[in-house]
Amino acid sequence: MKRYLPFIIIAVVLIGGVVTFLVLSRKGDDGESGGTFVTATPQTPATSDASAPPPASPTSTVGLAKPNVKVSSPVVLEEYGDYECPPCGLLYPELEKIEHEYGSQLRIVFRHFPLTKMHKNAMPAAQAAEAARNQAKFWEMHDLLYRNQTAWKDLADARPTFISFARGLGLNIDRFTRDLDSPEVAQRISSDMQRGNGVGVNGTPAIFIEGYMLRPEKMTPEGLRQGINVMLQRKANSEKKAS
């Protein structure tokens, strides 16, 4: 028996290697492990019907060119962002380009996720954006905060800068300054953060497309477009089948 023991050990190792190879091969082919999105289970998109059945797992086979399709409702892209976060600042102009490129086929939703332990001015910036929302100028303030990120991110007190932004937007300054510390503004920011924690956000930027979280390595101009295209094609196919 001892004479055959080395051969038995070799055989066991070989069998284990084959099994491991087969498992890894299946993971690579499932369209998710090496795909565009983190999981096959979507979170509820900002404008989706919660009663509708979840879509099947998306694949990443769609190319970078925008599909020539029509959809009755736009694909929803949700960004969890921090106005002081450098990668968020770099992502901002790319998302702006993509928004213009896709037009009515894409809706972008911004959700606050200030990393307050790392960025001292992230929360005041989020408050400034929400205070501007109360006067129908959220996106204008959002854009100013990102475009001028390097000018205010290291200030000991960034609020005077945010107030100057509000003045430039023609906002009522008395109302704006009151709203900065209002419970309503604090609640909206807190709600976004709680939602983010609930769907697995632990850093910024985090992108969800139709409720699917984009893989971190896909957070590139090409990856963003591919993710949007996957969901745009799926939405068009689903509407075509339903008609």
Backbone as numpy.savetxt, mean C-alpha at the origin, in Angstrom:
# Nx Ny Nz CAx CAy CAz Cx Cy Cz
24.01 -56.23 9.47 23.18 -55.03 9.47 24.05 -53.77 9.47
25.13 -53.79 10.28 26.01 -52.64 10.36 26.65 -52.36 9.00
26.87 -53.45 8.23 27.50 -53.29 6.93 26.63 -52.46 5.98
25.29 -52.56 6.15 24.38 -51.84 5.25 23.95 -50.48 5.79
24.35 -50.17 7.04 23.90 -48.92 7.66 24.28 -47.66 6.87
25.52 -47.55 6.36 25.86 -46.34 5.59 24.97 -46.16 4.37
24.61 -47.28 3.69 23.77 -47.19 2.50 22.35 -46.74 2.86
21.87 -47.23 4.03 20.54 -46.83 4.49 20.50 -45.33 4.77
21.56 -44.81 5.42 21.63 -43.39 5.74 21.63 -42.55 4.45
22.43 -42.99 3.47 22.51 -42.26 2.19 21.14 -42.23 1.52
20.45 -43.40 1.55 19.14 -43.49 0.91 18.15 -42.53 1.57
18.17 -42.45 2.91 17.26 -41.55 3.64 17.53 -40.10 3.27
18.82 -39.72 3.20 19.19 -38.35 2.86 18.72 -37.99 1.45
18.90 -38.94 0.52 18.47 -38.71 -0.87 16.96 -38.53 -0.96
16.22 -39.38 -0.25 14.75 -39.28 -0.27 14.31 -37.95 0.32
14.95 -37.52 1.41 14.61 -36.23 2.02 14.88 -35.09 1.08
15.98 -35.16 0.35 16.30 -34.11 -0.61 15.29 -34.03 -1.72
14.83 -35.17 -2.22 13.82 -35.19 -3.27 12.52 -34.58 -2.79
12.10 -34.95 -1.58 10.86 -34.41 -1.02 10.95 -32.90 -0.87
12.08 -32.41 -0.34 12.26 -30.96 -0.17 12.20 -30.24 -1.50
12.86 -30.83 -2.53 12.85 -30.22 -3.85 11.44 -30.11 -4.40
10.63 -31.16 -4.22 9.26 -31.16 -4.73 8.42 -30.10 -4.03
8.60 -29.96 -2.71 7.83 -28.96 -1.95 8.18 -27.55 -2.42
9.49 -27.29 -2.56 9.91 -25.97 -3.00 9.46 -25.67 -4.41
9.45 -26.70 -5.25 9.00 -26.51 -6.63 7.55 -26.12 -6.67
6.72 -26.76 -5.83 5.30 -26.44 -5.79 5.09 -25.01 -5.29
5.91 -24.59 -4.29 5.77 -23.22 -3.79 6.12 -22.22 -4.87
7.10 -22.51 -5.67 7.49 -21.59 -6.72 6.48 -21.50 -7.82
5.61 -22.53 -7.96 4.65 -22.55 -9.05 3.26 -22.10 -8.65
3.03 -21.76 -7.38 1.67 -21.53 -6.94 1.16 -20.13 -7.25
2.03 -19.29 -7.84 1.59 -17.95 -8.20 1.57 -16.99 -7.04
1.92 -17.44 -5.83 1.88 -16.55 -4.68 3.26 -16.40 -4.05
3.97 -17.53 -3.79 5.23 -17.46 -3.08 6.24 -16.58 -3.81
6.28 -16.68 -5.12 7.18 -15.84 -5.88 6.43 -14.82 -6.69
5.19 -14.50 -6.31 4.32 -13.63 -7.11 4.38 -12.18 -6.70
3.33 -11.48 -7.06 3.27 -10.04 -6.86 2.76 -9.68 -5.48
1.87 -10.51 -4.91 1.21 -10.18 -3.65 1.66 -11.12 -2.54
1.46 -10.65 -1.29 1.93 -11.38 -0.13 1.12 -12.64 0.13
-0.22 -12.54 0.06 -1.08 -13.67 0.38 -2.18 -13.82 -0.65
-2.85 -14.96 -0.60 -3.98 -15.21 -1.49 -5.29 -14.73 -0.88
-5.24 -14.23 0.34 -6.45 -13.80 1.03 -6.49 -12.28 1.08
-7.40 -11.65 0.36 -7.42 -10.19 0.34 -8.08 -9.60 1.57
-7.64 -8.39 1.94 -8.38 -7.60 2.91 -9.49 -6.89 2.14
-10.49 -6.36 2.84 -11.59 -5.69 2.16 -11.12 -4.36 1.59
-11.17 -4.17 0.27 -10.74 -2.90 -0.31 -11.65 -1.76 0.15
-11.18 -0.54 -0.06 -11.91 0.62 0.44 -13.28 0.79 -0.17
-13.49 0.29 -1.39 -14.78 0.49 -2.04 -15.43 -0.81 -2.47
-14.99 -1.92 -1.92 -15.54 -3.20 -2.37 -16.80 -3.56 -1.59
-17.56 -4.49 -2.14 -18.76 -4.99 -1.48 -18.35 -6.12 -0.55
-18.48 -5.89 0.76 -18.01 -6.88 1.74 -18.78 -8.19 1.63
-19.97 -8.18 1.02 -20.76 -9.40 0.92 -20.35 -10.26 -0.28
-19.54 -9.70 -1.16 -19.13 -10.44 -2.35 -18.10 -11.50 -1.98
-18.07 -12.65 -2.68 -17.09 -13.68 -2.39 -15.70 -13.20 -2.76
-14.65 -13.63 -2.03 -13.30 -13.17 -2.33 -12.84 -13.74 -3.66
-12.03 -12.97 -4.40 -11.55 -13.46 -5.69 -10.53 -14.57 -5.50
-10.31 -15.34 -6.56 -9.29 -16.38 -6.51 -7.92 -15.72 -6.45
-6.90 -16.52 -6.12 -5.57 -15.98 -5.97 -5.11 -15.31 -7.26
-4.60 -14.06 -7.18 -4.13 -13.39 -8.38 -2.80 -13.97 -8.82
-2.51 -13.91 -10.09 -1.22 -14.34 -10.59 -0.44 -13.12 -11.06
0.84 -13.30 -11.31 1.68 -12.18 -11.72 2.12 -12.34 -13.17
1.28 -12.93 -14.00 1.64 -13.18 -15.39 1.34 -12.00 -16.31
0.57 -11.03 -15.82 0.23 -9.87 -16.65 1.46 -9.00 -16.81
1.64 -8.41 -18.00 2.81 -7.59 -18.27 2.70 -6.19 -17.69
3.66 -5.33 -18.05 3.72 -3.99 -17.50 2.86 -3.00 -18.29
2.50 -3.36 -19.52 1.66 -2.47 -20.31 0.23 -2.50 -19.78
-0.39 -1.33 -19.67 -1.75 -1.23 -19.15 -2.70 -2.01 -20.05
-3.50 -2.91 -19.47 -4.43 -3.69 -20.30 -5.46 -2.79 -20.98
-5.80 -3.13 -22.19 -6.81 -2.37 -22.93 -8.19 -2.91 -22.58
-8.65 -2.57 -21.38 -9.92 -3.09 -20.87 -10.74 -1.95 -20.30
-12.05 -2.21 -20.14 -12.95 -1.26 -19.51 -13.51 -1.88 -18.24
-13.60 -1.09 -17.19 -14.17 -1.57 -15.92 -15.20 -0.55 -15.44
-16.22 -1.04 -14.75 -17.29 -0.15 -14.29 -16.90 0.61 -13.02
-15.91 0.09 -12.29 -15.41 0.77 -11.09 -13.89 0.66 -11.06
-13.21 1.64 -10.48 -11.75 1.63 -10.53 -11.13 0.58 -9.61
-9.92 0.18 -9.94 -9.10 -0.62 -9.03 -8.68 0.29 -7.88
-8.75 -0.22 -6.67 -8.43 0.60 -5.49 -7.02 0.26 -4.99
-6.18 1.28 -4.92 -4.84 1.15 -4.36 -4.81 1.92 -3.05
-4.51 1.23 -1.95 -4.41 1.87 -0.65 -2.95 1.94 -0.23
-2.51 3.13 0.12 -1.15 3.32 0.63 -1.22 3.66 2.12
-0.48 2.91 2.92 -0.26 3.28 4.32 1.08 4.01 4.35
1.02 5.29 4.69 2.23 6.09 4.58 2.50 6.98 5.78
3.73 7.46 5.83 4.24 8.35 6.87 4.88 9.51 6.11
4.41 10.74 6.34 4.89 11.88 5.56 6.38 12.18 5.76
6.96 11.71 6.86 8.38 11.95 7.11 9.25 10.79 6.62
8.63 9.69 6.22 9.35 8.49 5.78 10.02 8.75 4.43
11.37 8.63 4.32 12.05 8.87 3.05 11.57 7.97 1.91
11.40 6.64 2.12 10.89 5.82 1.02 9.49 6.24 0.56
8.66 6.71 1.48 7.33 7.21 1.10 7.48 8.45 0.22
8.44 9.31 0.58 8.69 10.50 -0.21 9.16 10.16 -1.61
9.95 9.10 -1.74 10.41 8.67 -3.06 9.29 8.02 -3.86
8.38 7.34 -3.16 7.27 6.67 -3.83 6.23 7.67 -4.33
6.09 8.79 -3.64 5.04 9.76 -3.95 5.00 10.18 -5.43
6.12 10.64 -6.02 6.03 11.08 -7.42 5.69 9.94 -8.38
6.09 8.71 -8.03 5.76 7.57 -8.90 4.27 7.27 -8.86
3.69 7.33 -7.67 2.25 7.12 -7.55 1.48 8.23 -8.28
2.03 9.43 -8.23 1.39 10.55 -8.93 1.38 10.29 -10.44
2.49 9.79 -10.97 2.56 9.45 -12.39 1.55 8.36 -12.74
1.51 7.33 -11.88 0.62 6.19 -12.13 -0.84 6.64 -12.10
-1.16 7.53 -11.16 -2.54 8.02 -11.05 -2.96 8.72 -12.35
-2.08 9.53 -12.91 -2.39 10.22 -14.17 -2.45 9.21 -15.32
-1.59 8.23 -15.28 -1.51 7.23 -16.35 -2.79 6.40 -16.45
-3.34 5.99 -15.29 -4.49 5.09 -15.29 -5.83 5.84 -15.24
-5.80 7.11 -14.86 -7.01 7.91 -14.89 -8.15 7.31 -14.07
-9.32 7.20 -14.68 -10.51 6.74 -13.98 -10.48 5.24 -13.67
-9.48 4.52 -14.16 -9.38 3.09 -13.87 -8.74 2.80 -12.52
-8.23 3.85 -11.85 -7.52 3.66 -10.58 -7.96 4.71 -9.58
-8.20 4.26 -8.35 -8.48 5.18 -7.25 -7.43 4.95 -6.17
-6.75 6.01 -5.76 -5.73 5.90 -4.72 -6.29 6.42 -3.40
-6.11 5.62 -2.36 -6.56 5.98 -1.01 -5.32 6.05 -0.12
-5.16 7.15 0.60 -4.03 7.30 1.52 -4.50 7.07 2.94
-3.77 6.23 3.66 -4.07 5.97 5.07 -2.84 6.32 5.91
-3.09 7.00 7.02 -2.00 7.46 7.87 -1.41 6.31 8.68
-0.08 6.23 8.68 0.60 5.27 9.53 1.91 5.90 10.01
1.81 7.00 10.79 3.02 7.70 11.23 3.85 6.85 12.19
5.13 6.72 11.87 6.05 5.95 12.71 6.64 6.91 13.74
5.86 7.15 14.79 6.19 8.22 15.73 7.47 7.97 16.54
7.85 6.72 16.70 9.08 6.42 17.45 10.33 6.78 16.63
10.17 6.83 15.32 11.30 7.12 14.44 11.27 8.55 13.91
10.06 9.08 13.68 9.90 10.36 12.99 9.10 11.32 13.87
9.77 12.31 14.43 9.13 13.21 15.40 8.06 14.09 14.77
8.18 14.39 13.49 7.20 15.27 12.84 6.16 14.53 12.02
6.18 13.20 12.08 5.23 12.42 11.28 3.79 12.64 11.74
3.56 12.65 13.05 2.21 12.84 13.55 1.70 14.26 13.29
2.49 15.32 13.58 2.01 16.66 13.24 1.70 16.81 11.74
2.47 16.13 10.89 2.20 16.21 9.45 0.88 15.55 9.11
0.61 14.39 9.73 -0.67 13.72 9.51 -1.82 14.59 10.00
-1.61 15.26 11.13 -2.64 16.16 11.65 -2.89 17.33 10.70
-1.81 17.82 10.09 -1.96 18.93 9.14 -2.78 18.50 7.93
-2.53 17.27 7.44 -3.28 16.77 6.28 -4.76 16.61 6.62
-5.04 16.09 7.82 -6.43 15.89 8.21 -7.13 17.21 8.53
-6.39 18.16 9.09 -6.98 19.48 9.33 -7.32 20.14 7.99
-6.49 19.92 6.99 -6.77 20.46 5.66 -7.96 19.75 5.02
-8.14 18.47 5.35 -9.30 17.74 4.82 -10.60 18.40 5.27
-10.61 18.95 6.48 -11.82 19.60 6.99 -12.22 20.81 6.16
-11.29 21.29 5.33 -11.59 22.40 4.44 -11.42 21.99 2.97
-11.60 20.66 2.74 -11.59 20.10 1.38 -10.27 20.32 0.65
-9.15 20.28 1.41 -7.84 20.46 0.79 -6.85 19.36 1.22
-7.38 18.16 1.46 -6.50 17.09 1.92 -5.38 16.79 0.93
-5.76 16.53 -0.33 -4.75 16.11 -1.31 -3.76 17.23 -1.61
-4.22 18.48 -1.56 -3.30 19.59 -1.78 -2.25 19.65 -0.66
-2.69 19.45 0.60 -1.75 19.43 1.71 -0.85 18.19 1.64
-1.44 17.04 1.33 -0.70 15.79 1.15 0.46 16.02 0.17
0.17 16.65 -0.96 1.20 16.88 -1.97 2.29 17.82 -1.46
1.89 18.89 -0.78 2.87 19.84 -0.25 3.79 19.18 0.78
3.23 18.33 1.62 4.02 17.67 2.65 5.10 16.78 2.03
4.74 16.03 1.00 5.73 15.17 0.36 6.73 15.96 -0.48
6.25 16.94 -1.22 7.15 17.69 -2.10 8.19 18.48 -1.30
7.83 18.87 -0.07 8.72 19.68 0.76 9.24 18.91 1.97
9.26 17.60 1.88 9.63 16.76 3.03 10.98 17.16 3.63
11.97 17.39 2.80 13.31 17.70 3.32 13.36 19.05 4.03
12.41 19.93 3.75 12.42 21.27 4.34 11.89 21.27 5.78
11.03 20.30 6.13 10.41 20.35 7.46 10.71 19.14 8.35
11.22 18.06 7.77 11.32 16.80 8.54 12.26 16.90 9.76
13.26 17.76 9.71 14.22 17.84 10.82 13.99 19.05 11.72
12.91 19.79 11.49 12.65 20.98 12.30 12.27 20.60 13.73
12.67 21.41 14.68 12.28 21.18 16.08 10.78 21.35 16.24
10.20 22.28 15.50 8.76 22.50 15.52 8.32 22.78 14.07
7.66 21.80 13.48 7.28 21.92 12.07 5.92 22.60 11.88
5.20 22.85 12.96 3.85 23.39 12.81 3.79 24.74 12.10
4.69 25.68 12.42 4.65 26.95 11.68 4.78 26.75 10.16
5.58 25.75 9.77 5.71 25.46 8.33 4.39 24.93 7.78
3.73 24.05 8.53 2.45 23.50 8.07 1.38 24.60 8.01
1.44 25.53 8.94 0.50 26.65 8.92 0.75 27.53 7.70
2.02 27.68 7.33 2.33 28.47 6.13 1.83 27.75 4.88
1.90 26.43 4.87 1.33 25.66 3.76 -0.18 25.91 3.67
-0.84 25.88 4.84 -2.29 26.09 4.88 -2.65 27.49 4.38
-1.83 28.45 4.77 -2.08 29.83 4.31 -1.94 29.92 2.80
-0.94 29.23 2.25 -0.74 29.23 0.81 -1.89 28.55 0.07
-2.57 27.62 0.73 -3.71 26.94 0.12 -5.01 27.72 0.29
-4.92 28.86 0.98 -6.10 29.70 1.16 -7.04 29.19 2.23
-6.53 28.41 3.19 -7.38 27.87 4.25 -7.64 28.92 5.32
-8.72 28.72 6.06 -9.01 29.54 7.23 -8.02 29.12 8.32
-7.08 29.98 8.65 -5.98 29.61 9.54 -6.45 29.36 10.97
-7.41 30.16 11.44 -7.92 29.95 12.80 -8.53 28.55 12.91
-9.33 28.18 11.93 -9.94 26.84 11.96 -8.88 25.76 11.81
-7.92 25.98 10.92 -6.86 24.99 10.69 -6.08 24.71 11.97
-5.67 25.75 12.68 -4.88 25.56 13.89 -5.70 24.88 14.99
-7.01 25.19 15.06 -7.86 24.50 16.04 -7.98 23.02 15.69
-8.13 22.74 14.40 -8.35 21.35 13.97 -7.11 20.48 14.14
-5.93 21.09 14.16 -4.70 20.30 14.31 -4.75 19.41 15.55
-5.32 19.94 16.62 -5.37 19.19 17.88 -6.78 18.72 18.23
-7.65 18.69 17.26 -9.03 18.31 17.55 -9.17 16.79 17.72
-10.11 16.35 18.55 -10.38 14.92 18.72 -10.78 14.25 17.42
-11.47 14.97 16.55 -11.92 14.41 15.28 -10.73 14.02 14.41
-9.76 14.92 14.32 -8.55 14.64 13.53 -7.77 13.49 14.16
-7.62 13.51 15.47 -6.89 12.44 16.15 -7.55 11.08 15.93
-8.88 11.06 15.93 -9.62 9.81 15.75 -9.43 9.25 14.34
-9.43 10.12 13.34 -9.26 9.64 11.97 -7.87 9.02 11.76
-6.87 9.65 12.33 -5.51 9.11 12.21 -5.40 7.79 12.97
-5.94 7.75 14.17 -5.92 6.54 14.97 -6.64 5.39 14.27
-7.75 5.72 13.62 -8.52 4.70 12.91 -7.70 4.09 11.78
-6.97 4.93 11.04 -6.11 4.41 9.97 -5.02 3.51 10.54
-4.43 3.91 11.65 -3.35 3.13 12.25 -3.86 1.78 12.76
-5.04 1.79 13.36 -5.63 0.54 13.84 -5.95 -0.39 12.67
-6.47 0.18 11.61 -6.77 -0.61 10.42 -5.48 -1.23 9.86
-4.42 -0.41 9.80 -3.15 -0.91 9.31 -2.60 -2.04 10.16
-2.65 -1.87 11.47 -2.19 -2.94 12.37 -2.99 -4.22 12.15
-4.28 -4.05 11.88 -5.15 -5.21 11.70 -4.89 -5.99 10.42
-4.31 -5.32 9.41 -4.05 -6.01 8.14 -2.58 -6.34 7.95
-1.78 -6.19 9.00 -0.39 -6.64 8.94 0.63 -5.60 8.53
0.26 -4.32 8.57 1.23 -3.27 8.24 2.17 -3.08 9.42
3.48 -3.13 9.17 4.45 -2.90 10.23 5.55 -1.93 9.80
5.36 -1.30 8.67 6.31 -0.31 8.18 5.71 0.43 7.02
6.40 1.48 6.59 5.89 2.27 5.47 6.96 2.42 4.40
6.54 2.56 3.14 5.15 2.49 2.67 4.68 1.05 2.58
3.38 0.85 2.75 2.75 -0.45 2.53 1.62 -0.22 1.54
1.56 -1.07 0.52 0.59 -0.89 -0.56 -0.35 -2.10 -0.64
-1.64 -1.83 -0.71 -2.65 -2.85 -0.95 -3.37 -2.50 -2.25
-3.52 -3.49 -3.13 -4.25 -3.28 -4.37 -5.44 -4.22 -4.38
-6.63 -3.66 -4.38 -7.87 -4.43 -4.24 -7.81 -5.34 -3.02
-7.18 -4.85 -1.95 -7.14 -5.60 -0.71 -5.98 -6.55 -0.58
-5.19 -6.74 -1.63 -4.02 -7.62 -1.56 -2.77 -6.80 -1.27
-1.98 -7.24 -0.30 -0.75 -6.52 0.03 0.34 -6.82 -0.99
0.93 -5.77 -1.52 2.01 -5.91 -2.47 3.28 -6.34 -1.73
4.00 -7.28 -2.32 5.25 -7.72 -1.71 6.24 -6.55 -1.64
7.04 -6.46 -0.57 8.01 -5.35 -0.44 8.94 -5.24 -1.63
9.39 -6.37 -2.15 10.32 -6.32 -3.29 9.65 -5.86 -4.58
8.31 -5.82 -4.58 7.56 -5.35 -5.74 7.21 -3.86 -5.64
7.73 -3.19 -4.60 7.45 -1.78 -4.39 8.35 -0.94 -5.31
8.20 -1.18 -6.58 8.97 -0.49 -7.62 7.98 0.02 -8.66
8.39 0.92 -9.55 7.48 1.36 -10.61 6.92 0.19 -11.41
7.78 -0.78 -11.72 7.33 -1.94 -12.49 6.38 -2.81 -11.68
6.73 -3.05 -10.40 5.90 -3.89 -9.54 4.53 -3.29 -9.29
4.48 -1.97 -9.09 3.21 -1.30 -8.88 2.31 -1.44 -10.10
2.88 -1.19 -11.27 2.08 -1.30 -12.49 1.63 -2.73 -12.73
2.50 -3.68 -12.46 2.12 -5.07 -12.67 0.99 -5.47 -11.72
1.07 -5.04 -10.47 0.01 -5.34 -9.51 -1.32 -4.72 -9.91
-1.28 -3.47 -10.37 -2.51 -2.81 -10.83 -3.07 -3.53 -12.04
-2.19 -3.90 -12.97 -2.63 -4.57 -14.19 -3.27 -5.92 -13.91
-2.68 -6.67 -12.96 -3.25 -7.97 -12.57 -4.70 -7.78 -12.13
-4.93 -6.80 -11.24 -6.26 -6.60 -10.68 -7.21 -5.95 -11.69
-6.66 -5.11 -12.55 -7.49 -4.49 -13.59 -8.00 -5.55 -14.56
-7.13 -6.47 -14.95 -7.54 -7.54 -15.86 -8.53 -8.47 -15.19
-8.31 -8.78 -13.92 -9.23 -9.66 -13.18 -10.61 -9.03 -13.04
-10.62 -7.71 -12.75 -11.89 -7.01 -12.60 -12.65 -7.00 -13.93
-11.94 -6.76 -15.03 -12.57 -6.75 -16.35 -13.11 -8.13 -16.70
-12.33 -9.17 -16.40 -12.79 -10.54 -16.68 -14.03 -10.90 -15.87
-14.01 -10.48 -14.58 -15.13 -10.78 -13.70 -16.41 -10.08 -14.17
-16.28 -8.82 -14.59 -17.45 -8.08 -15.07 -17.96 -8.66 -16.39
-17.04 -9.12 -17.21 -17.45 -9.72 -18.50 -18.25 -10.99 -18.27
-17.81 -11.82 -17.29 -18.53 -13.06 -16.99 -19.91 -12.77 -16.40
-19.99 -11.69 -15.61 -21.26 -11.37 -14.94 -22.28 -10.77 -15.89
-21.82 -10.23 -17.02 -22.76 -9.57 -17.95 -23.47 -10.56 -18.86
